[in-house]
Amino acid sequence: MQEHHQGTSNMSREDVERGGGVKSRGNGSNNNSSSSSNSNGYLSTPTYLIEDAEAHYWTSWLVPMFVVANVVVFIVVMRINNCPKHLHTSFEGKCVARFLGRFSFEPLKDNPLFGPSSATLERLGALEWTKVVHKHQGWRLISCMWLHAGIIHLLANMLSLVLIGIRLEQQFGFVRIGIVYLLSGFGGAVLSSLFIRNNISVGASGALFGLLGAMLSELITNWSIYTNRTAALLTLLVITAINLAIGILPHVDNFAHIGGFLSGFLLGFVLLPRSQYGWQGRRNLPSAVGFKSKFKAYQYALWLVSVALLIVG
């Protein structure tokens, strides 16, 4: 989930979840089409069987590294925040978990997610429209992806990333999934900064929604090699609709959800098409039984349209 904080002075000006929508997704590539829910209350994406026995599976390491990086960044942010040195009013209360020393959390009046102040987040790279547009700090469109508003925010996003990201990385490798993750996070940040101008924003949910969008487009472009395809598609559409609907709740930035999802959806058509069934074993077939093309015509068409839309976007 990706959080927005109204204003720049303290967390009490509202934490707005940006991108927390991709809260759980199906993991594993050899399960029947199904859906489930995780501890965050969001439905997970379905899994379905691939007919192509030649499919190759990678060992997932990039997604776990993303998780470690986000956790490390959060620890560094909390150390820099150093709640005990702040002067808090009696209305705000005292730092939470004071036994943690400088790693203790801001008073719940300021930050109900158990995290740093919004001022600290803004100083360390939160997305803020004025600074991006007028002060030319475009790097915030990337840095905001690695910041989280609190421990609850962090755990929710990292659980989502593990559930969906590992499965995709196992199927398509770290290069393609890394590109989808980073560009989707960027796309979500861009759309959010265009429409949300009075808040600061942090979180990885634009990127997480991008992975969900890529999962949907991957199913569509590789339609012919999946079993239970109709059930899987319907389940994915329902899960997507539910997660996007969460964006209408108070304090949730749906622009980041939509921007990340659309970026990932288009990138899925470009980066995640599978070759025709049996393409890898074509050399063992008689010369009269050959494949004229590695991909089907509709896959090429979707690729071209998606590239065009990404360039225009």
C-alpha positions in Angstrom: 0.0 0.0 0.0 1.2 3.4 -0.7 0.6 6.2 1.8 -0.2 9.8 1.2 0.3 12.4 4.0 -1.5 15.6 3.8 0.7 18.6 4.1 4.4 18.5 5.1 4.6 19.0 8.8 3.2 16.0 10.6 1.7 12.6 10.1 -1.6 13.6 11.6 -2.5 15.4 8.4 -3.7 12.1 7.2 -1.9 9.0 5.9 -3.3 8.1 2.5 -2.6 4.6 1.3 -1.3 4.6 -2.2 -1.2 1.3 -3.9 -1.8 -1.0 -1.0 -4.4 -2.6 -3.1 -2.4 -5.4 -4.4 -2.6 -7.0 -1.0 -2.3 -10.7 -1.9 -1.8 -12.8 -4.9 -1.6 -16.3 -5.8 1.7 -17.9 -5.4 3.1 -20.9 -7.2 2.6 -21.9 -10.8 1.3 -25.5 -10.5 -1.9 -25.0 -8.6 -5.5 -25.1 -9.9 -7.3 -21.9 -10.5 -8.4 -20.5 -7.1 -8.5 -17.4 -4.9 -7.8 -16.8 -1.3 -7.4 -14.0 1.2 -4.4 -13.0 3.2 -4.1 -11.3 6.6 -4.7 -7.9 5.0 -8.1 -8.8 3.9 -7.5 -8.6 0.2 -8.1 -11.5 -2.2 -5.2 -13.2 -3.7 -4.8 -13.8 -7.4 -5.6 -17.2 -8.9 -3.0 -19.7 -10.1 -3.5 -22.0 -13.1 -1.7 -24.7 -15.0 0.5 -24.1 -18.0 0.1 -26.7 -20.7 3.6 -26.1 -22.1 5.8 -28.8 -20.4 8.8 -27.0 -21.8 8.3 -23.9 -19.6 11.4 -22.9 -17.8 11.4 -21.8 -14.1 14.0 -19.5 -12.6 15.0 -19.2 -9.0 13.5 -16.1 -7.5 16.1 -13.7 -5.9 15.3 -10.2 -7.1 11.9 -10.0 -5.3 13.4 -11.2 -2.0 16.1 -8.5 -2.5 13.4 -5.9 -3.1 11.8 -7.0 0.2 15.2 -6.7 2.1 15.9 -3.3 0.5 12.5 -2.0 1.6 13.0 -3.3 5.2 16.5 -1.8 5.4 15.3 1.6 4.1 12.5 1.6 6.7 15.0 0.9 9.5 17.3 3.7 8.2 14.3 6.1 8.1 13.3 5.3 11.6 16.9 5.9 12.8 17.0 9.2 11.1 13.5 10.1 12.4 14.6 9.6 16.1 11.2 10.2 17.7 12.5 11.0 21.2 14.2 14.1 20.1 11.0 15.6 18.8 8.9 17.9 21.0 5.4 16.5 21.2 2.4 18.2 22.8 0.3 16.5 25.5 -2.4 16.1 22.9 -0.2 14.2 20.5 1.1 11.9 23.2 4.5 10.3 23.6 6.5 8.1 21.3 5.2 4.6 20.9 7.5 1.7 21.9 9.9 4.0 23.7 12.1 1.1 24.7 13.3 1.1 21.1 15.0 4.4 21.7 15.6 6.4 18.5 13.8 3.7 16.6 10.5 4.3 18.5 7.4 5.3 16.5 5.7 8.7 16.3 2.7 9.2 18.6 -0.4 7.5 17.1 -2.1 10.9 16.8 0.6 11.7 14.3 1.0 8.4 12.6 -1.4 5.5 13.4 0.7 3.1 11.2 3.6 3.0 13.7 6.2 4.9 11.7 8.1 8.1 11.2 6.8 11.6 10.9 5.7 13.0 7.5 8.4 15.6 7.7 11.0 12.9 7.8 9.5 11.1 4.9 9.3 14.3 2.9 12.9 15.1 3.7 14.1 11.6 2.6 12.3 11.5 -0.8 8.5 11.3 -0.5 6.6 12.3 -3.6 5.5 15.9 -3.4 4.1 17.7 -6.4 5.6 21.1 -5.8 9.1 19.7 -5.3 8.9 17.6 -8.4 7.4 20.3 -10.7 8.8 23.5 -9.4 12.1 22.4 -7.8 12.9 19.8 -10.4 13.3 17.0 -8.0 12.2 14.3 -10.4 14.1 11.7 -8.4 11.2 11.6 -6.0 9.2 9.7 -8.6 11.6 6.8 -7.9 12.6 7.3 -4.2 8.9 7.4 -3.0 8.7 3.7 -4.0 11.2 2.7 -1.3 9.7 4.6 1.6 6.9 3.4 3.8 4.7 5.3 6.3 4.9 2.7 9.0 5.5 -0.9 10.0 1.9 -1.8 9.1 2.3 -0.2 5.8 5.6 -2.0 5.2 4.4 -5.4 6.2 1.2 -5.2 4.0 3.2 -4.2 0.9 6.0 -6.7 1.4 3.5 -9.6 1.9 1.8 -8.6 -1.3 5.2 -8.4 -3.1 6.2 -11.9 -2.0 2.8 -13.5 -2.9 2.7 -12.1 -6.4 6.3 -11.2 -7.3 8.0 -14.5 -6.5 5.6 -16.5 -8.7 6.1 -14.1 -11.7 9.9 -14.0 -11.3 10.0 -17.8 -11.2 8.1 -17.9 -14.5 9.7 -15.0 -16.4 13.0 -14.2 -14.7 14.4 -11.3 -12.8 15.1 -9.0 -15.7 11.5 -8.7 -17.0 9.8 -8.7 -13.6 12.3 -6.1 -12.4 11.5 -3.9 -15.3 7.8 -4.3 -14.8 8.1 -3.5 -11.1 10.2 -0.4 -11.4 8.4 1.1 -14.4 5.0 0.4 -12.9 6.1 2.2 -9.7 7.2 5.1 -11.8 4.0 5.2 -13.8 1.9 5.2 -10.6 4.0 8.0 -9.1 3.6 10.1 -12.3 -0.2 9.7 -12.4 -0.4 10.4 -8.7 1.7 13.5 -8.9 -0.5 14.8 -11.7 -3.7 14.6 -9.7 -2.7 14.7 -6.0 -1.0 18.0 -5.3 -1.7 18.7 -1.7 -0.3 15.5 -0.1 3.0 13.7 0.1 3.1 10.1 -1.0 5.2 7.0 -0.2 4.9 3.3 -0.8 5.4 0.5 -3.3 1.8 -0.1 -4.3 2.0 1.5 -7.7 4.7 -1.2 -8.5 2.6 -3.9 -6.8 -0.5 -2.9 -8.9 1.8 -3.1 -11.9 2.6 -6.7 -11.2 -1.1 -7.4 -10.9 -1.7 -5.7 -14.2 1.1 -7.7 -15.8 -0.3 -10.9 -14.4 -3.6 -10.1 -16.1 -2.1 -9.2 -19.5 0.2 -12.2 -19.3 -2.9 -14.5 -19.0 -4.5 -12.7 -22.0 -1.5 -12.8 -24.3 -0.7 -16.4 -23.5 -4.3 -17.5 -23.5 -3.9 -20.6 -25.6 -1.4 -22.3 -23.3 -3.4 -22.2 -20.1 -5.9 -24.5 -18.6 -8.9 -23.2 -16.6 -8.3 -20.0 -18.5 -11.8 -18.6 -18.3 -12.1 -19.2 -14.5 -8.6 -17.7 -14.0 -9.5 -14.6 -16.1 -12.8 -14.0 -14.3 -11.1 -14.4 -10.9 -8.3 -12.0 -11.9 -10.8 -9.4 -13.1 -12.8 -9.7 -9.9 -9.7 -9.3 -7.8 -8.6 -6.3 -9.8 -12.0 -4.7 -9.5 -12.0 -5.2 -5.7 -8.5 -3.8 -5.3 -9.3 -0.8 -7.4 -12.5 -0.3 -5.5 -10.5 0.0 -2.3 -9.2 3.2 -3.8 -12.5 5.0 -3.3 -12.1 4.7 0.5 -11.0 7.8 2.4 -7.3 8.5 2.3 -6.5 6.0 -0.5 -4.8 7.3 -3.6 -6.4 5.4 -6.4 -4.4 7.4 -9.0 -1.3 5.5 -8.1 -3.2 2.3 -8.2 -4.5 3.0 -11.7 -1.2 4.4 -13.0 0.7 1.4 -11.8 -1.9 -1.1 -13.0 -2.1 0.4 -16.5 1.7 0.5 -16.8 2.1 -3.1 -15.7 -0.8 -4.2 -17.9 0.8 -2.7 -21.0 4.3 -3.9 -20.1 2.9 -7.4 -19.6 2.0 -7.6 -23.3 5.4 -6.3 -24.3 7.6 -8.4 -21.9 5.7 -11.5 -20.9 4.5 -13.2 -24.1 5.2 -17.0 -24.3 6.1 -18.7 -27.6 3.6 -21.0 -29.3 3.1 -24.4 -27.7 5.8 -26.7 -28.9 8.0 -24.0 -30.4 11.1 -25.1 -28.4 10.8 -28.7 -29.6 10.2 -27.8 -33.3 13.5 -29.2 -34.4 12.3 -32.7 -33.5 9.3 -32.4 -35.8 9.3 -33.3 -39.5 10.2 -30.5 -41.8 6.7 -30.4 -43.1 5.3 -29.7 -39.7 6.9 -26.4 -38.8 6.2 -23.1 -37.1 6.3 -20.0 -39.3 6.6 -17.7 -36.3 7.6 -18.0 -32.6 4.5 -16.0 -31.5 1.0 -15.9 -32.8 -0.4 -13.0 -34.8 -2.6 -11.6 -31.9 0.5 -11.6 -29.6 2.4 -9.4 -32.1 -0.7 -7.1 -32.5 -1.0 -6.7 -28.7 2.8 -6.0 -28.5 2.6 -3.3 -31.1 -0.4 -1.6 -29.6 1.1 -1.7 -26.1 4.4 -0.3 -27.2 2.6 2.6 -28.9 0.4 3.3 -25.8 3.4 3.2 -23.5 5.3 5.7 -25.7 2.3 8.0 -25.8 1.7 7.6 -22.1 
